[in-house]
Amino acid sequence: MQFDDDASLDTSEVRDVRGSRIPGGRATIGGGIVGFIALIMGVLFGVGPDQLGLSSDEEDPVAAPSSQAQVQQACRTGRDANTRDDCRILGVVNSVQDFWRQEFARRDATYGPAKTVFFTDRVGTACGAATSAVGPFYCPGDKQVYLDLGFFDELRTKFGSSGGPFAQAYVVAHEYGHHIQNRMGTLARSQDGRQGADSNAVRVELQADCYAGVWAKHATRTPDDKTGKPLITKLTDEDIRDGLDAAAAVGDDRIQEKFQGRVTPETWTHGSAAQRQQWFYTGFETGDMARCNTFR
C-alpha cells in the first residue's frame, strides 16, 4: 500500500489520547460494537459486552499535552504515512472517509464523519470505559472508532495474521463499516442478544467486512476532497492477500480452535474465517455496497 508522498493528511479526523489516564474504577464496555479480542470472551465463555461490567461514571480522558500535537506535527503528508504506523492509520482514516463521503453524496445522502481515537491501555467512551483488551471498536453513542495501535502486533503474534500495512487498513475500514451501518440504521440489528452462525450479530460483522472491501476497491480511485488526487496510489495483490489473511485470522472458528480446541458455531458473533474472507472479497470484487446485503 502506497500513499502519495506529497498529499496532505487531515489530522482533524484523529484524536490522540495515548498516554492519558482515566480515573479509577472498572474498565468496561457498553452498548458499542466491540473489537476483535472481546469476542474471545463470548466465544470461550459466553460472555457478552454487557456482562463484562458497565460503568457510567468514568470520565473521558484528556489528551496528554504533547500527544495530539505530536500527531499534528509528525503526520503531515503521505510520505509520513508511508513511514510511520500512526500516520498510516491516519491516512487510511482520511481515505476511508473520503470514499464514504463521496459515495453518500452520489446517493443524494449526507455522510456524517467519525473520528478515530488513538488510546493506550484504557479509554472512556459514550458506550462506557474500555481497555485495550477489547481490540478496535466502534461506539455508536459518540460515533467514534477507538484503536490501541498495539493491537496490530497482537493480530500478528496472537492471531497468526501475516500482518502488513493493509492488514491494518482492513481493520480500520471494518470499524468504519460499522459507522456506515449506524448511519443507515442497520447496526441496531446486532443488539438482539443472539449468537450463532445465523445470528444478526454475525451478519452485521460480515457486512462491515464487505464494506471494507468496497472501500478497498475504490481506494486508489477516490480523489482527496482538497487536492482532487487519490491519497492512496497503489494497492497490490499482496496487500489484498494480507487483508484477506487478517479477516481469516479473526474468524470465530479460527479463534475457537486456537483458544479452546474445538469449534462451537452456536456461540459465533463475527463469522467464520471463510465467511469473513468471502464477504471482504465480495465487496472488493464488486465495489458495490448494494452487494453487501448479508441479511438477505
C-alpha atoms as an extended CHARMM CRD file, in Angstrom:
* protein
*
       296  EXT
         1         1  MET       CA              0.0000000000        0.0000000000        0.0000000000  PROA      1               0.0000000000
         2         2  GLN       CA              1.4930000000        3.2980000000       -1.0830000000  PROA      2               0.0000000000
         3         3  PHE       CA              0.4000000000        6.8420000000       -0.2850000000  PROA      3               0.0000000000
         4         4  ASP       CA              1.0420000000        9.8810000000       -2.4540000000  PROA      4               0.0000000000
         5         5  ASP       CA              4.1750000000       11.3660000000       -0.8650000000  PROA      5               0.0000000000
         6         6  ASP       CA              3.0090000000       14.9190000000       -1.4740000000  PROA      6               0.0000000000
         7         7  ALA       CA             -0.5930000000       14.5050000000       -0.2840000000  PROA      7               0.0000000000
         8         8  SER       CA             -1.6650000000       16.3870000000        2.8280000000  PROA      8               0.0000000000
         9         9  LEU       CA             -3.0870000000       14.4310000000        5.7730000000  PROA      9               0.0000000000
        10        10  ASP       CA             -6.1020000000       15.7280000000        7.6860000000  PROA      10              0.0000000000
        11        11  THR       CA             -5.1870000000       15.3280000000       11.3550000000  PROA      11              0.0000000000
        12        12  SER       CA             -8.5890000000       16.6330000000       12.4710000000  PROA      12              0.0000000000
        13        13  GLU       CA            -10.0510000000       13.1800000000       11.7870000000  PROA      13              0.0000000000
        14        14  VAL       CA             -7.9760000000       11.5790000000       14.5610000000  PROA      14              0.0000000000
        15        15  ARG       CA             -7.9840000000       12.3520000000       18.2790000000  PROA      15              0.0000000000
        16        16  ASP       CA             -4.8570000000       11.1380000000       20.0440000000  PROA      16              0.0000000000
        17        17  VAL       CA             -5.1740000000       10.4270000000       23.7800000000  PROA      17              0.0000000000
        18        18  ARG       CA             -2.2540000000        7.9960000000       24.0480000000  PROA      18              0.0000000000
        19        19  GLY       CA             -0.5070000000        8.3390000000       27.3860000000  PROA      19              0.0000000000
        20        20  SER       CA             -3.5210000000        9.8120000000       29.1620000000  PROA      20              0.0000000000
        21        21  ARG       CA             -5.2640000000        8.2050000000       32.1240000000  PROA      21              0.0000000000
        22        22  ILE       CA             -8.8370000000        7.8150000000       33.1840000000  PROA      22              0.0000000000
        23        23  PRO       CA             -9.7790000000        7.8630000000       36.8670000000  PROA      23              0.0000000000
        24        24  GLY       CA            -10.1240000000        4.6950000000       38.9370000000  PROA      24              0.0000000000
        25        25  GLY       CA            -12.9400000000        2.2190000000       38.5570000000  PROA      25              0.0000000000
        26        26  ARG       CA            -13.5400000000       -0.7140000000       36.2990000000  PROA      26              0.0000000000
        27        27  ALA       CA            -12.6100000000       -0.5740000000       32.6550000000  PROA      27              0.0000000000
        28        28  THR       CA            -15.7930000000       -1.5040000000       30.8340000000  PROA      28              0.0000000000
        29        29  ILE       CA            -17.5890000000       -1.7940000000       27.5480000000  PROA      29              0.0000000000
        30        30  GLY       CA            -21.1370000000       -0.6780000000       26.9740000000  PROA      30              0.0000000000
        31        31  GLY       CA            -23.5140000000       -0.6020000000       24.0550000000  PROA      31              0.0000000000
        32        32  GLY       CA            -20.9830000000       -0.3830000000       21.2650000000  PROA      32              0.0000000000
        33        33  ILE       CA            -19.6580000000       -2.7440000000       18.6360000000  PROA      33              0.0000000000
        34        34  VAL       CA            -16.6000000000       -4.1180000000       20.3970000000  PROA      34              0.0000000000
        35        35  GLY       CA            -13.4810000000       -5.1380000000       18.5910000000  PROA      35              0.0000000000
        36        36  PHE       CA            -11.9290000000       -8.4290000000       17.7930000000  PROA      36              0.0000000000
        37        37  ILE       CA            -10.3440000000       -9.5660000000       21.0600000000  PROA      37              0.0000000000
        38        38  ALA       CA            -13.5130000000       -9.0510000000       23.1130000000  PROA      38              0.0000000000
        39        39  LEU       CA            -15.2310000000      -11.7500000000       21.0980000000  PROA      39              0.0000000000
        40        40  ILE       CA            -12.8950000000      -14.3190000000       22.6910000000  PROA      40              0.0000000000
        41        41  MET       CA            -14.7800000000      -13.9100000000       25.9640000000  PROA      41              0.0000000000
        42        42  GLY       CA            -18.0370000000      -14.5920000000       24.1840000000  PROA      42              0.0000000000
        43        43  VAL       CA            -16.5760000000      -17.4160000000       22.1360000000  PROA      43              0.0000000000
        44        44  LEU       CA            -14.9950000000      -19.2370000000       25.0830000000  PROA      44              0.0000000000
        45        45  PHE       CA            -17.2500000000      -18.3470000000       27.9830000000  PROA      45              0.0000000000
        46        46  GLY       CA            -20.4870000000      -16.9860000000       26.5010000000  PROA      46              0.0000000000
        47        47  VAL       CA            -19.7260000000      -13.5580000000       27.9120000000  PROA      47              0.0000000000
        48        48  GLY       CA            -21.2220000000      -10.5990000000       26.0700000000  PROA      48              0.0000000000
        49        49  PRO       CA            -20.1730000000       -6.9350000000       26.3220000000  PROA      49              0.0000000000
        50        50  ASP       CA            -22.9710000000       -6.2080000000       28.7660000000  PROA      50              0.0000000000
        51        51  GLN       CA            -21.6190000000       -8.9150000000       31.0940000000  PROA      51              0.0000000000
        52        52  LEU       CA            -18.1130000000       -7.5140000000       31.2420000000  PROA      52              0.0000000000
        53        53  GLY       CA            -19.3540000000       -4.7330000000       33.5210000000  PROA      53              0.0000000000
        54        54  LEU       CA            -20.7410000000       -1.2840000000       32.8100000000  PROA      54              0.0000000000
        55        55  SER       CA            -19.7300000000        1.9960000000       34.3630000000  PROA      55              0.0000000000
        56        56  SER       CA            -21.2450000000        5.3360000000       33.5080000000  PROA      56              0.0000000000
        57        57  ASP       CA            -19.1580000000        7.3830000000       35.9370000000  PROA      57              0.0000000000
        58        58  GLU       CA            -15.8620000000        7.1160000000       34.0690000000  PROA      58              0.0000000000
        59        59  GLU       CA            -14.5660000000       10.4010000000       32.7670000000  PROA      59              0.0000000000
        60        60  ASP       CA            -13.4510000000       10.8410000000       29.2090000000  PROA      60              0.0000000000
        61        61  PRO       CA             -9.6520000000       11.1220000000       29.1960000000  PROA      61              0.0000000000
        62        62  VAL       CA             -7.9040000000       14.3410000000       28.2950000000  PROA      62              0.0000000000
        63        63  ALA       CA             -5.0150000000       14.0330000000       25.8690000000  PROA      63              0.0000000000
        64        64  ALA       CA             -1.5570000000       14.4030000000       27.3000000000  PROA      64              0.0000000000
        65        65  PRO       CA             -0.2940000000       17.8960000000       26.4390000000  PROA      65              0.0000000000
        66        66  SER       CA              2.0700000000       16.7620000000       23.6930000000  PROA      66              0.0000000000
        67        67  SER       CA              0.1040000000       13.7960000000       22.3340000000  PROA      67              0.0000000000
        68        68  GLN       CA             -2.2650000000       15.3830000000       19.8240000000  PROA      68              0.0000000000
        69        69  ALA       CA              0.3220000000       17.9920000000       18.9250000000  PROA      69              0.0000000000
        70        70  GLN       CA              2.8070000000       15.2460000000       18.1400000000  PROA      70              0.0000000000
        71        71  VAL       CA              0.4760000000       13.6940000000       15.5750000000  PROA      71              0.0000000000
        72        72  GLN       CA             -0.2550000000       17.0750000000       14.0450000000  PROA      72              0.0000000000
        73        73  GLN       CA              3.4310000000       17.7930000000       13.6550000000  PROA      73              0.0000000000
        74        74  ALA       CA              4.6080000000       14.3140000000       12.6270000000  PROA      74              0.0000000000
        75        75  CYS       CA              1.7610000000       13.3090000000       10.2970000000  PROA      75              0.0000000000
        76        76  ARG       CA              1.6120000000       15.9880000000        7.6490000000  PROA      76              0.0000000000
        77        77  THR       CA              1.9780000000       14.2410000000        4.2930000000  PROA      77              0.0000000000
        78        78  GLY       CA              1.6100000000       10.9270000000        2.5160000000  PROA      78              0.0000000000
        79        79  ARG       CA              5.3560000000       10.4930000000        2.9130000000  PROA      79              0.0000000000
        80        80  ASP       CA              4.7950000000       10.3400000000        6.6790000000  PROA      80              0.0000000000
        81        81  ALA       CA              2.0190000000        7.7820000000        6.1520000000  PROA      81              0.0000000000
        82        82  ASN       CA              4.4810000000        5.6330000000        4.2220000000  PROA      82              0.0000000000
        83        83  THR       CA              6.9490000000        5.5770000000        7.1300000000  PROA      83              0.0000000000
        84        84  ARG       CA              5.0120000000        5.7710000000       10.4390000000  PROA      84              0.0000000000
        85        85  ASP       CA              2.2690000000        3.4730000000       11.7210000000  PROA      85              0.0000000000
        86        86  ASP       CA              0.1960000000        6.2030000000       13.3660000000  PROA      86              0.0000000000
        87        87  CYS       CA              0.4390000000        8.3960000000       10.2800000000  PROA      87              0.0000000000
        88        88  ARG       CA             -0.5080000000        5.4120000000        8.0970000000  PROA      88              0.0000000000
        89        89  ILE       CA             -3.6490000000        4.7970000000       10.1360000000  PROA      89              0.0000000000
        90        90  LEU       CA             -4.4770000000        8.4980000000        9.8750000000  PROA      90              0.0000000000
        91        91  GLY       CA             -4.0380000000        8.2570000000        6.0970000000  PROA      91              0.0000000000
        92        92  VAL       CA             -6.3530000000        5.2450000000        5.9390000000  PROA      92              0.0000000000
        93        93  VAL       CA             -8.9640000000        7.0920000000        8.0100000000  PROA      93              0.0000000000
        94        94  ASN       CA             -8.7380000000       10.0250000000        5.5850000000  PROA      94              0.0000000000
        95        95  SER       CA             -9.0920000000        7.7340000000        2.5600000000  PROA      95              0.0000000000
        96        96  VAL       CA            -11.9780000000        5.7120000000        4.0020000000  PROA      96              0.0000000000
        97        97  GLN       CA            -13.9270000000        8.8320000000        4.9160000000  PROA      97              0.0000000000
        98        98  ASP       CA            -13.2120000000       10.4990000000        1.5750000000  PROA      98              0.0000000000
        99        99  PHE       CA            -14.7210000000        7.4510000000       -0.1260000000  PROA      99              0.0000000000
       100       100  TRP       CA            -17.8440000000        7.2060000000        2.0170000000  PROA      100             0.0000000000
       101       101  ARG       CA            -18.4220000000       10.9540000000        1.8820000000  PROA      101             0.0000000000
       102       102  GLN       CA            -18.3880000000       10.7990000000       -1.9030000000  PROA      102             0.0000000000
       103       103  GLU       CA            -20.4080000000        7.5810000000       -2.0410000000  PROA      103             0.0000000000
       104       104  PHE       CA            -23.1480000000        9.0400000000        0.1470000000  PROA      104             0.0000000000
       105       105  ALA       CA            -23.1900000000       12.2060000000       -1.9640000000  PROA      105             0.0000000000
       106       106  ARG       CA            -23.5550000000       10.0660000000       -5.1030000000  PROA      106             0.0000000000
       107       107  ARG       CA            -26.6250000000        8.5620000000       -3.4680000000  PROA      107             0.0000000000
       108       108  ASP       CA            -28.0170000000       12.0140000000       -2.5660000000  PROA      108             0.0000000000
       109       109  ALA       CA            -27.3300000000       11.3940000000        1.1100000000  PROA      109             0.0000000000
       110       110  THR       CA            -25.1300000000       13.0930000000        3.6770000000  PROA      110             0.0000000000
       111       111  TYR       CA            -22.2220000000       11.3490000000        5.3180000000  PROA      111             0.0000000000
       112       112  GLY       CA            -21.5010000000       12.3090000000        8.9260000000  PROA      112             0.0000000000
       113       113  PRO       CA            -17.7790000000       11.8830000000        9.6820000000  PROA      113             0.0000000000
       114       114  ALA       CA            -16.4540000000        9.7930000000       12.5590000000  PROA      114             0.0000000000
       115       115  LYS       CA            -13.1810000000       10.4490000000       14.3190000000  PROA      115             0.0000000000
       116       116  THR       CA            -10.7240000000        7.7190000000       15.2350000000  PROA      116             0.0000000000
       117       117  VAL       CA             -9.3620000000        7.8900000000       18.7780000000  PROA      117             0.0000000000
       118       118  PHE       CA             -5.8440000000        6.5820000000       19.4210000000  PROA      118             0.0000000000
       119       119  PHE       CA             -5.5030000000        5.4020000000       23.0140000000  PROA      119             0.0000000000
       120       120  THR       CA             -3.2410000000        3.3270000000       25.2490000000  PROA      120             0.0000000000
       121       121  ASP       CA             -4.4270000000        0.7830000000       27.8180000000  PROA      121             0.0000000000
       122       122  ARG       CA             -7.8830000000        2.2370000000       28.5150000000  PROA      122             0.0000000000
       123       123  VAL       CA            -10.2440000000        4.9030000000       27.2870000000  PROA      123             0.0000000000
       124       124  GLY       CA            -13.5690000000        6.4860000000       28.2010000000  PROA      124             0.0000000000
       125       125  THR       CA            -16.3550000000        6.4990000000       25.6030000000  PROA      125             0.0000000000
       126       126  ALA       CA            -20.0640000000        7.2490000000       25.3620000000  PROA      126             0.0000000000
       127       127  CYS       CA            -20.5190000000        3.4590000000       25.4850000000  PROA      127             0.0000000000
       128       128  GLY       CA            -18.6340000000        3.1670000000       28.7800000000  PROA      128             0.0000000000
       129       129  ALA       CA            -14.9490000000        2.7380000000       29.5150000000  PROA      129             0.0000000000
       130       130  ALA       CA            -12.8810000000        0.0690000000       27.7610000000  PROA      130             0.0000000000
       131       131  THR       CA             -9.4060000000       -1.4060000000       27.9580000000  PROA      131             0.0000000000
       132       132  SER       CA             -7.0930000000       -2.3450000000       25.1300000000  PROA      132             0.0000000000
       133       133  ALA       CA             -8.1640000000       -5.9600000000       25.6550000000  PROA      133             0.0000000000
       134       134  VAL       CA            -11.3270000000       -5.3730000000       23.6320000000  PROA      134             0.0000000000
       135       135  GLY       CA             -9.3570000000       -4.5650000000       20.4810000000  PROA      135             0.0000000000
       136       136  PRO       CA            -10.5240000000       -1.9500000000       17.9670000000  PROA      136             0.0000000000
       137       137  PHE       CA            -14.1890000000       -0.9880000000       18.2990000000  PROA      137             0.0000000000
       138       138  TYR       CA            -16.8190000000        1.4910000000       17.1700000000  PROA      138             0.0000000000
       139       139  CYS       CA            -19.0540000000        3.2480000000       19.6610000000  PROA      139             0.0000000000
       140       140  PRO       CA            -22.3910000000        4.3680000000       18.1480000000  PROA      140             0.0000000000
       141       141  GLY       CA            -23.0360000000        6.5660000000       21.1830000000  PROA      141             0.0000000000
       142       142  ASP       CA            -20.3580000000        9.0670000000       20.1990000000  PROA      142             0.0000000000
       143       143  LYS       CA            -19.8450000000        7.8790000000       16.5990000000  PROA      143             0.0000000000
       144       144  GLN       CA            -16.1190000000        7.2970000000       17.0400000000  PROA      144             0.0000000000
       145       145  VAL       CA            -13.7050000000        4.4650000000       16.2770000000  PROA      145             0.0000000000
       146       146  TYR       CA            -11.3370000000        3.5150000000       19.1170000000  PROA      146             0.0000000000
       147       147  LEU       CA             -7.9430000000        1.9570000000       18.4870000000  PROA      147             0.0000000000
       148       148  ASP       CA             -4.9100000000        0.9860000000       20.5290000000  PROA      148             0.0000000000
       149       149  LEU       CA             -2.1710000000        0.6630000000       17.9160000000  PROA      149             0.0000000000
       150       150  GLY       CA             -0.6410000000       -2.1920000000       19.9100000000  PROA      150             0.0000000000
       151       151  PHE       CA             -3.4710000000       -4.3790000000       18.6140000000  PROA      151             0.0000000000
       152       152  PHE       CA             -1.7230000000       -4.7530000000       15.2730000000  PROA      152             0.0000000000
       153       153  ASP       CA              1.2000000000       -6.5370000000       16.9110000000  PROA      153             0.0000000000
       154       154  GLU       CA             -1.2780000000       -8.8760000000       18.6180000000  PROA      154             0.0000000000
       155       155  LEU       CA             -3.0810000000       -9.5010000000       15.3300000000  PROA      155             0.0000000000
       156       156  ARG       CA              0.1690000000      -10.9530000000       14.0480000000  PROA      156             0.0000000000
       157       157  THR       CA              1.6260000000      -12.6080000000       17.1670000000  PROA      157             0.0000000000
       158       158  LYS       CA             -1.5340000000      -13.9070000000       18.8890000000  PROA      158             0.0000000000
       159       159  PHE       CA             -3.8990000000      -14.4340000000       15.9870000000  PROA      159             0.0000000000
       160       160  GLY       CA             -1.4050000000      -15.5160000000       13.3330000000  PROA      160             0.0000000000
       161       161  SER       CA             -2.1230000000      -12.8790000000       10.7150000000  PROA      161             0.0000000000
       162       162  SER       CA              0.6420000000      -12.2340000000        8.1960000000  PROA      162             0.0000000000
       163       163  GLY       CA              0.4080000000       -8.5690000000        9.1510000000  PROA      163             0.0000000000
       164       164  GLY       CA              1.4370000000       -5.7780000000        6.8230000000  PROA      164             0.0000000000
       165       165  PRO       CA              0.1110000000       -2.2480000000        6.2580000000  PROA      165             0.0000000000
       166       166  PHE       CA             -3.0510000000       -3.3830000000        4.5230000000  PROA      166             0.0000000000
       167       167  ALA       CA             -3.9480000000       -5.7390000000        7.3580000000  PROA      167             0.0000000000
       168       168  GLN       CA             -4.0630000000       -2.5820000000        9.4700000000  PROA      168             0.0000000000
       169       169  ALA       CA             -6.1120000000       -0.8120000000        6.8150000000  PROA      169             0.0000000000
       170       170  TYR       CA             -8.6310000000       -3.6810000000        6.7250000000  PROA      170             0.0000000000
       171       171  VAL       CA             -9.1950000000       -3.3980000000       10.4840000000  PROA      171             0.0000000000
       172       172  VAL       CA             -9.7910000000        0.3600000000       10.2770000000  PROA      172             0.0000000000
       173       173  ALA       CA            -12.0830000000        0.0450000000        7.2560000000  PROA      173             0.0000000000
       174       174  HSD       CA            -14.0770000000       -2.6890000000        9.0210000000  PROA      174             0.0000000000
       175       175  GLU       CA            -14.7360000000       -0.4260000000       12.0050000000  PROA      175             0.0000000000
       176       176  TYR       CA            -15.8390000000        2.3610000000        9.6770000000  PROA      176             0.0000000000
       177       177  GLY       CA            -18.1610000000       -0.1980000000        8.1320000000  PROA      177             0.0000000000
       178       178  HSD       CA            -19.9760000000       -0.1530000000       11.4820000000  PROA      178             0.0000000000
       179       179  HSD       CA            -20.2160000000        3.6130000000       11.2370000000  PROA      179             0.0000000000
       180       180  ILE       CA            -21.8700000000        3.2330000000        7.8320000000  PROA      180             0.0000000000
       181       181  GLN       CA            -24.3020000000        0.7390000000        9.3460000000  PROA      181             0.0000000000
       182       182  ASN       CA            -25.0560000000        3.1810000000       12.1280000000  PROA      182             0.0000000000
       183       183  ARG       CA            -25.7670000000        5.9140000000        9.6000000000  PROA      183             0.0000000000
       184       184  MET       CA            -28.0650000000        3.5850000000        7.6600000000  PROA      184             0.0000000000
       185       185  GLY       CA            -29.8890000000        2.1720000000       10.6770000000  PROA      185             0.0000000000
       186       186  THR       CA            -28.7310000000       -1.4300000000       10.2880000000  PROA      186             0.0000000000
       187       187  LEU       CA            -26.2860000000       -1.5290000000       13.2010000000  PROA      187             0.0000000000
       188       188  ALA       CA            -29.0710000000       -1.9420000000       15.7480000000  PROA      188             0.0000000000
       189       189  ARG       CA            -29.8950000000       -5.3620000000       14.3300000000  PROA      189             0.0000000000
       190       190  SER       CA            -26.9150000000       -6.7870000000       16.2030000000  PROA      190             0.0000000000
       191       191  GLN       CA            -28.3340000000       -5.7100000000       19.5670000000  PROA      191             0.0000000000
       192       192  ASP       CA            -30.8940000000       -8.5200000000       19.9070000000  PROA      192             0.0000000000
       193       193  GLY       CA            -28.5580000000      -10.5400000000       22.1370000000  PROA      193             0.0000000000
       194       194  ARG       CA            -28.4580000000      -13.6100000000       19.9050000000  PROA      194             0.0000000000
       195       195  GLN       CA            -25.3050000000      -15.5150000000       18.9670000000  PROA      195             0.0000000000
       196       196  GLY       CA            -24.6690000000      -18.2300000000       16.3940000000  PROA      196             0.0000000000
       197       197  ALA       CA            -23.7140000000      -18.6720000000       12.7700000000  PROA      197             0.0000000000
       198       198  ASP       CA            -27.0520000000      -17.2980000000       11.5120000000  PROA      198             0.0000000000
       199       199  SER       CA            -27.4020000000      -14.5050000000       14.0750000000  PROA      199             0.0000000000
       200       200  ASN       CA            -27.7680000000      -10.8380000000       13.2520000000  PROA      200             0.0000000000
       201       201  ALA       CA            -24.5560000000      -10.1990000000       15.1910000000  PROA      201             0.0000000000
       202       202  VAL       CA            -22.6480000000      -12.2730000000       12.6370000000  PROA      202             0.0000000000
       203       203  ARG       CA            -24.4760000000      -10.7120000000        9.6920000000  PROA      203             0.0000000000
       204       204  VAL       CA            -23.5910000000       -7.2090000000       10.9240000000  PROA      204             0.0000000000
       205       205  GLU       CA            -19.9090000000       -8.1210000000       11.2060000000  PROA      205             0.0000000000
       206       206  LEU       CA            -19.8180000000       -9.7390000000        7.7660000000  PROA      206             0.0000000000
       207       207  GLN       CA            -21.4510000000       -6.6780000000        6.2380000000  PROA      207             0.0000000000
       208       208  ALA       CA            -18.7740000000       -4.4810000000        7.8220000000  PROA      208             0.0000000000
       209       209  ASP       CA            -16.1720000000       -6.7510000000        6.2020000000  PROA      209             0.0000000000
       210       210  CYS       CA            -17.9160000000       -6.2960000000        2.8600000000  PROA      210             0.0000000000
       211       211  TYR       CA            -17.9670000000       -2.5150000000        3.2550000000  PROA      211             0.0000000000
       212       212  ALA       CA            -14.2260000000       -2.6510000000        3.9780000000  PROA      212             0.0000000000
       213       213  GLY       CA            -13.7870000000       -4.4570000000        0.6670000000  PROA      213             0.0000000000
       214       214  VAL       CA            -15.8870000000       -1.8640000000       -1.1520000000  PROA      214             0.0000000000
       215       215  TRP       CA            -13.5990000000        0.8910000000        0.0930000000  PROA      215             0.0000000000
       216       216  ALA       CA            -10.5210000000       -1.1260000000       -0.9130000000  PROA      216             0.0000000000
       217       217  LYS       CA            -11.8620000000       -1.4480000000       -4.4550000000  PROA      217             0.0000000000
       218       218  HSD       CA            -12.1120000000        2.3200000000       -4.7860000000  PROA      218             0.0000000000
       219       219  ALA       CA             -9.1880000000        3.3810000000       -2.5860000000  PROA      219             0.0000000000
       220       220  THR       CA             -6.7900000000        4.2020000000       -5.4280000000  PROA      220             0.0000000000
       221       221  ARG       CA             -9.5310000000        5.9740000000       -7.4090000000  PROA      221             0.0000000000
       222       222  THR       CA            -11.0510000000        8.1000000000       -4.6670000000  PROA      222             0.0000000000
       223       223  PRO       CA             -9.8870000000       11.7030000000       -5.0090000000  PROA      223             0.0000000000
       224       224  ASP       CA             -8.9320000000       13.5850000000       -1.8920000000  PROA      224             0.0000000000
       225       225  ASP       CA            -11.5010000000       16.2690000000       -1.1250000000  PROA      225             0.0000000000
       226       226  LYS       CA             -8.8520000000       19.0090000000       -1.1430000000  PROA      226             0.0000000000
       227       227  THR       CA             -6.4320000000       18.0550000000       -3.9280000000  PROA      227             0.0000000000
       228       228  GLY       CA             -8.6550000000       16.0180000000       -6.2420000000  PROA      228             0.0000000000
       229       229  LYS       CA             -5.9620000000       13.3020000000       -6.3480000000  PROA      229             0.0000000000
       230       230  PRO       CA             -6.1780000000        9.8670000000       -4.6850000000  PROA      230             0.0000000000
       231       231  LEU       CA             -4.4230000000        9.7390000000       -1.3220000000  PROA      231             0.0000000000
       232       232  ILE       CA             -3.5790000000        6.0560000000       -1.8350000000  PROA      232             0.0000000000
       233       233  THR       CA             -1.7850000000        5.4910000000       -5.1220000000  PROA      233             0.0000000000
       234       234  LYS       CA             -1.0570000000        1.7780000000       -5.0440000000  PROA      234             0.0000000000
       235       235  LEU       CA             -2.6390000000       -1.4220000000       -3.7260000000  PROA      235             0.0000000000
       236       236  THR       CA             -1.0200000000       -4.6770000000       -4.7610000000  PROA      236             0.0000000000
       237       237  ASP       CA             -2.3220000000       -8.2370000000       -4.8880000000  PROA      237             0.0000000000
       238       238  GLU       CA             -0.1310000000       -8.8980000000       -1.8490000000  PROA      238             0.0000000000
       239       239  ASP       CA             -1.9070000000       -6.1060000000        0.0300000000  PROA      239             0.0000000000
       240       240  ILE       CA             -5.2890000000       -7.6910000000       -0.6710000000  PROA      240             0.0000000000
       241       241  ARG       CA             -3.9510000000      -11.0860000000        0.4070000000  PROA      241             0.0000000000
       242       242  ASP       CA             -2.8260000000       -9.5100000000        3.6840000000  PROA      242             0.0000000000
       243       243  GLY       CA             -6.3260000000       -8.1100000000        4.1540000000  PROA      243             0.0000000000
       244       244  LEU       CA             -7.9150000000      -11.4890000000        3.4560000000  PROA      244             0.0000000000
       245       245  ASP       CA             -5.4470000000      -13.1540000000        5.8140000000  PROA      245             0.0000000000
       246       246  ALA       CA             -6.3140000000      -10.7010000000        8.5860000000  PROA      246             0.0000000000
       247       247  ALA       CA            -10.0270000000      -11.3250000000        8.0130000000  PROA      247             0.0000000000
       248       248  ALA       CA             -9.4860000000      -15.0740000000        8.3150000000  PROA      248             0.0000000000
       249       249  ALA       CA             -7.3020000000      -14.7300000000       11.4230000000  PROA      249             0.0000000000
       250       250  VAL       CA            -10.1930000000      -13.2130000000       13.3780000000  PROA      250             0.0000000000
       251       251  GLY       CA            -12.8240000000      -15.6890000000       12.2020000000  PROA      251             0.0000000000
       252       252  ASP       CA            -14.7610000000      -17.2600000000       15.0590000000  PROA      252             0.0000000000
       253       253  ASP       CA            -13.7820000000      -20.7960000000       14.0840000000  PROA      253             0.0000000000
       254       254  ARG       CA            -10.0700000000      -19.9340000000       13.9420000000  PROA      254             0.0000000000
       255       255  ILE       CA            -10.2040000000      -18.2430000000       17.3390000000  PROA      255             0.0000000000
       256       256  GLN       CA            -12.1980000000      -21.0750000000       18.9180000000  PROA      256             0.0000000000
       257       257  GLU       CA             -9.8580000000      -23.7110000000       17.5380000000  PROA      257             0.0000000000
       258       258  LYS       CA             -6.8310000000      -21.8010000000       18.8010000000  PROA      258             0.0000000000
       259       259  PHE       CA             -8.0590000000      -20.9020000000       22.2730000000  PROA      259             0.0000000000
       260       260  GLN       CA            -10.4850000000      -23.6810000000       23.2060000000  PROA      260             0.0000000000
       261       261  GLY       CA             -9.5170000000      -26.5290000000       20.8770000000  PROA      261             0.0000000000
       262       262  ARG       CA            -12.9660000000      -27.0050000000       19.3720000000  PROA      262             0.0000000000
       263       263  VAL       CA            -15.4130000000      -25.1170000000       17.1760000000  PROA      263             0.0000000000
       264       264  THR       CA            -18.8710000000      -24.2060000000       18.5200000000  PROA      264             0.0000000000
       265       265  PRO       CA            -20.8550000000      -22.3380000000       15.8290000000  PROA      265             0.0000000000
       266       266  GLU       CA            -23.7490000000      -21.6990000000       18.2140000000  PROA      266             0.0000000000
       267       267  THR       CA            -21.5870000000      -19.1050000000       20.0190000000  PROA      267             0.0000000000
       268       268  TRP       CA            -20.3160000000      -17.2710000000       16.9320000000  PROA      268             0.0000000000
       269       269  THR       CA            -20.5360000000      -13.4880000000       16.9330000000  PROA      269             0.0000000000
       270       270  HSD       CA            -18.3610000000      -12.4730000000       13.9560000000  PROA      270             0.0000000000
       271       271  GLY       CA            -18.4850000000      -15.2910000000       11.4000000000  PROA      271             0.0000000000
       272       272  SER       CA            -16.0830000000      -17.9640000000       10.2380000000  PROA      272             0.0000000000
       273       273  ALA       CA            -12.7240000000      -17.3310000000        8.6060000000  PROA      273             0.0000000000
       274       274  ALA       CA            -14.1370000000      -18.3840000000        5.2370000000  PROA      274             0.0000000000
       275       275  GLN       CA            -17.1870000000      -16.1430000000        5.6050000000  PROA      275             0.0000000000
       276       276  ARG       CA            -15.1220000000      -13.1210000000        6.5630000000  PROA      276             0.0000000000
       277       277  GLN       CA            -12.8320000000      -13.6180000000        3.5940000000  PROA      277             0.0000000000
       278       278  GLN       CA            -15.7900000000      -14.2100000000        1.2980000000  PROA      278             0.0000000000
       279       279  TRP       CA            -17.5920000000      -11.0270000000        2.2560000000  PROA      279             0.0000000000
       280       280  PHE       CA            -14.4850000000       -8.8440000000        2.1970000000  PROA      280             0.0000000000
       281       281  TYR       CA            -13.7190000000      -10.1670000000       -1.2650000000  PROA      281             0.0000000000
       282       282  THR       CA            -17.3330000000       -9.6820000000       -2.4070000000  PROA      282             0.0000000000
       283       283  GLY       CA            -17.0150000000       -6.0060000000       -1.5400000000  PROA      283             0.0000000000
       284       284  PHE       CA            -13.6120000000       -5.7500000000       -3.1810000000  PROA      284             0.0000000000
       285       285  GLU       CA            -14.6100000000       -7.6100000000       -6.3410000000  PROA      285             0.0000000000
       286       286  THR       CA            -17.8510000000       -5.6980000000       -6.9450000000  PROA      286             0.0000000000
       287       287  GLY       CA            -17.0890000000       -2.3180000000       -5.3640000000  PROA      287             0.0000000000
       288       288  ASP       CA            -20.8370000000       -2.0500000000       -4.7620000000  PROA      288             0.0000000000
       289       289  MET       CA            -22.2530000000       -1.6110000000       -1.2620000000  PROA      289             0.0000000000
       290       290  ALA       CA            -25.6010000000       -2.9130000000       -2.5160000000  PROA      290             0.0000000000
       291       291  ARG       CA            -23.9410000000       -6.3260000000       -2.8740000000  PROA      291             0.0000000000
       292       292  CYS       CA            -23.2120000000       -6.3320000000        0.8780000000  PROA      292             0.0000000000
       293       293  ASN       CA            -26.6840000000       -7.4050000000        1.9570000000  PROA      293             0.0000000000
       294       294  THR       CA            -25.7070000000      -10.1200000000        4.4280000000  PROA      294             0.0000000000
       295       295  PHE       CA            -29.2530000000      -10.1040000000        5.8330000000  PROA      295             0.0000000000
       296       296  ARG       CA            -30.8080000000      -11.4340000000        2.6450000000  PROA      296             0.0000000000
